[in-house]
Amino acid sequence: RFAPGQKIPGRCIWASSHDRGLHHALELWPAIRAEHPHAEFHIFYDLEGIQKFAAMGPTDVPFLLELQRRSIYEVEMMKRLRGHGVVLRGPVSREAMAAEMARAEVLLYATSTVRYTETFGCTVLEAMASECVPVIVYADAFQELWASRGVPGVATPFEEHAVEYEQWVLEVLEHPAPYLTEMLTHTST
């Protein structure tokens, strides 16, 4: 299902749940766009779901409070960045998502979850199969696993490595071929 396709230069995508670090990707987007004015960031997620968290009433559950804070920020940033290459695409079918990954150069996956999640992200594998370079935070899976397969990323917590993450994204957008070669060489072995 996930296979390489005709790439659109500068196309970045978000293809996961918003609570997995979308706020970080949106925070970095103005700097990325300043370096690559042609770049676009397509977000595949249901805005209605984010808005529900943003509008959630008071709670004393810490992870829900953090989700609400992030959701409010995400909704506001998507509005502000709409004319700056950020495109909210909403939910799509699995087939459409496969086609979108095939067109993208970079999967922004700045994982910073509010609570424990999976230990192995399928989104990263799908991007790799589509020859879309994932730039990740080594949070959901072991650094040894992804780094040994040529996937660029930074350690957790994201906040301590935000500048490094941004540099990875800029580098991959500037020269994606070496990262694809490295990633594909190690993936096929």
C-alpha positions as CSV (number, residue, x, y, z in Angstrom):
1,R,0.0,0.0,0.0
2,F,2.8,2.5,0.9
3,A,5.1,2.9,-2.1
4,P,7.2,5.7,-3.5
5,G,5.6,8.3,-5.8
6,Q,6.3,11.6,-7.5
7,K,7.7,13.9,-4.9
8,I,6.5,17.5,-4.5
9,P,9.6,19.6,-3.5
10,G,9.2,21.0,0.0
11,R,6.1,19.0,0.9
12,C,6.0,18.1,4.6
13,I,3.2,16.2,6.2
14,W,1.7,15.4,9.6
15,A,0.1,12.0,9.6
16,S,-0.5,11.1,13.2
17,S,-2.7,12.0,16.2
18,H,-2.3,15.7,17.2
19,D,-1.4,14.8,20.7
20,R,1.9,13.3,19.5
21,G,3.7,16.6,19.0
22,L,1.8,18.6,16.4
23,H,2.3,21.7,18.6
24,H,6.1,21.4,18.2
25,A,5.9,21.1,14.4
26,L,3.6,24.1,14.2
27,E,5.9,26.0,16.5
28,L,8.9,25.4,14.2
29,W,7.1,25.9,11.0
30,P,7.7,29.7,10.6
31,A,11.5,29.1,10.8
32,I,11.3,26.2,8.4
33,R,9.2,28.2,6.0
34,A,11.6,31.2,6.2
35,E,14.4,29.0,5.0
36,H,12.2,27.2,2.4
37,P,9.5,29.7,1.2
38,H,8.1,27.1,-1.2
39,A,7.6,24.5,1.6
40,E,4.1,23.3,2.6
41,F,3.0,21.5,5.7
42,H,-0.1,19.4,5.1
43,I,-1.8,18.2,8.3
44,F,-4.0,15.2,8.0
45,Y,-6.1,15.3,11.2
46,D,-9.7,16.1,12.1
47,L,-9.7,19.7,13.3
48,E,-13.0,19.0,15.1
49,G,-11.3,16.6,17.4
50,I,-8.6,19.2,18.3
51,Q,-11.3,21.8,18.9
52,K,-13.1,19.5,21.3
53,F,-10.0,19.2,23.4
54,A,-9.5,22.9,23.2
55,A,-13.0,23.6,24.4
56,M,-12.9,21.0,27.1
57,G,-14.0,22.3,30.5
58,P,-11.9,22.4,33.7
59,T,-10.3,19.2,34.8
60,D,-7.8,18.1,37.4
61,V,-6.4,15.3,35.3
62,P,-2.9,16.4,34.4
63,F,-2.6,14.8,31.0
64,L,-6.0,16.2,29.9
65,L,-4.9,19.7,31.0
66,E,-1.8,19.4,28.9
67,L,-3.8,18.1,26.0
68,Q,-6.2,21.0,26.3
69,R,-3.3,23.5,26.4
70,R,-1.7,22.0,23.3
71,S,-5.0,21.8,21.5
72,I,-5.7,25.5,22.1
73,Y,-2.3,26.3,20.7
74,E,-2.7,24.0,17.7
75,V,-6.0,25.5,16.7
76,E,-4.6,29.1,16.9
77,M,-1.4,28.3,15.1
78,M,-3.2,26.5,12.2
79,K,-5.4,29.7,11.8
80,R,-2.3,32.0,11.9
81,L,-0.2,29.9,9.5
82,R,-2.9,29.1,7.0
83,G,-1.4,31.6,4.5
84,H,2.1,30.5,5.2
85,G,2.1,27.0,3.8
86,V,0.1,25.2,6.4
87,V,-2.8,23.3,4.9
88,L,-5.3,21.5,7.1
89,R,-6.4,18.5,5.0
90,G,-8.5,16.7,7.6
91,P,-9.0,13.0,7.8
92,V,-8.5,10.9,4.6
93,S,-8.9,7.3,3.6
94,R,-5.9,4.9,4.0
95,E,-5.5,4.9,0.3
96,A,-5.4,8.7,0.1
97,M,-2.9,8.8,3.0
98,A,-0.6,6.4,1.2
99,A,-0.7,8.6,-1.9
100,E,0.0,11.7,0.2
101,M,3.0,10.0,1.9
102,A,4.3,9.1,-1.6
103,R,4.2,12.8,-2.6
104,A,5.8,14.1,0.6
105,E,9.5,14.6,1.1
106,V,9.4,14.9,4.9
107,L,7.2,13.4,7.7
108,L,7.4,15.8,10.6
109,Y,7.0,13.6,13.7
110,A,8.1,15.7,16.6
111,T,6.7,13.2,19.1
112,S,6.1,14.5,22.6
113,T,3.2,12.6,24.1
114,V,1.3,13.5,27.2
115,R,1.4,10.0,28.5
116,Y,3.0,6.6,27.7
117,T,2.1,5.4,24.2
118,E,3.2,2.7,21.8
119,T,6.8,1.6,21.6
120,F,6.9,1.3,17.9
121,G,5.3,3.8,15.5
122,C,3.8,2.5,12.3
123,T,3.6,6.0,10.8
124,V,7.4,6.1,10.6
125,L,7.5,2.8,8.8
126,E,4.8,3.9,6.4
127,A,6.8,7.1,5.6
128,M,9.9,5.0,5.0
129,A,8.1,2.7,2.7
130,S,6.9,5.8,0.8
131,E,10.4,7.2,0.6
132,C,9.2,10.1,2.7
133,V,12.0,10.9,5.2
134,P,10.7,10.9,8.7
135,V,12.4,13.4,11.0
136,I,11.5,12.1,14.4
137,V,12.0,12.4,18.1
138,Y,13.2,9.1,19.6
139,A,10.3,8.9,22.0
140,D,7.9,6.2,20.7
141,A,10.6,3.8,19.7
142,F,14.2,3.0,20.5
143,Q,16.8,5.3,19.1
144,E,19.0,2.4,18.2
145,L,16.2,1.0,15.9
146,W,15.5,4.2,14.0
147,A,19.0,5.7,13.9
148,S,20.5,2.5,12.7
149,R,18.1,2.7,9.7
150,G,19.2,6.2,8.8
151,V,16.2,8.0,10.2
152,P,17.2,11.4,11.4
153,G,16.0,12.4,14.8
154,V,16.7,13.9,18.2
155,A,16.5,12.6,21.8
156,T,13.8,13.4,24.3
157,P,12.7,15.7,25.7
158,F,12.0,17.7,22.5
159,E,12.3,21.0,24.2
160,E,16.0,20.4,24.8
161,H,16.6,19.5,21.2
162,A,14.2,21.8,19.2
163,V,17.0,23.6,17.4
164,E,18.6,20.3,16.4
165,Y,15.3,19.0,15.2
166,E,14.7,22.1,13.1
167,Q,18.2,21.7,11.6
168,W,17.4,18.1,10.6
169,V,14.2,19.2,8.9
170,L,16.0,22.0,7.0
171,E,18.8,19.7,6.0
172,V,16.5,17.0,4.7
173,L,14.4,19.6,2.7
174,E,17.7,20.9,1.2
175,H,19.2,17.5,0.4
176,P,16.7,14.7,0.7
177,A,18.6,12.2,-1.5
178,P,21.4,11.2,0.9
179,Y,18.9,10.5,3.7
180,L,16.7,8.4,1.4
181,T,19.8,6.5,0.2
182,E,20.9,5.9,3.8
183,M,17.4,5.0,5.0
184,L,16.7,2.6,2.1
185,T,20.1,0.9,2.3
186,H,19.6,0.0,6.0
187,T,16.0,-0.8,5.6
188,S,16.5,-3.4,2.9
189,T,19.1,-5.3,5.0
